[in-house]
Amino acid sequence: MRGAAVRAVVALAAVGLAACGAEDGFLSSEGKTPEAGEARGVFETLARDGLESLAPRLVDSLRTPEATAKLRAMLVLFPQSAPTRVRLVSFIQNTTDGPGTAKTKTTSVAYELNYPDRNLTAQVVFQSVDGGARRIAGLHTSPTTVAREGANAALFRDKGPLHYVFMVAPFVVAVVTLAALIVRRRARGKPVWPSASGRPPVG
């Protein structure tokens, strides 16, 4: 009885600590994909060679005069110098396929680009139809006032012990509540995890 409660406590504590400590580790595998590497190359080409160098890869909707004007305005955000740090912050991929329609694979990749005087979040959207070459279906860039790492650090800067107590308290309450429920059900001779039918498991 106590062993089951202890195991539940340890499991919940591990989940809580993992949630608190998780940052961008889940993106490590996505960062090795061809799309992620290609997206980084797109940003480097934009900053170095300008929009014309990517024109052949743009979908038709990005070649209109209005779209071209917006993309040129976006390029002003990129400084001439190379970024001091590049971090993958988002990777979303999906495929649509239906009767009578082409199979379209869409991949959205976003990076945080840190420069000495600014921080940018840059996103590129790739589109591939029926396994064909990836074309650029979207380009978006926005400035951020604080780098992601700096923002995370600011959350904990100058915080006293009371701050950490309130941060950990919800996990402690959840663990203690679950442990108490397990002990109570065991004491009454009931299974800890009821079956889907609502009946006690046989055997």
Buried (B, 14 or more C-beta within 10 A) or exposed (E): EEEBBEEBBEEBBEEBEEEEEEEBEEBEEBBEBEBBEBBBEBBBBBBEEBBEEBEEBBBEEBEEEEBBEEBEEBEEBBBEEEBEEBBBBBBEEEEEEEEEEEEBBBBBBBBBBBBEEBBBBBBBBBBBBEEEEBBBBBBBBEEBEEBBBEEEEEEEEEEEEEEEEEEBEEBBEBBEEBBEEBBEBBEEEEEBEEEEEEEEEEE
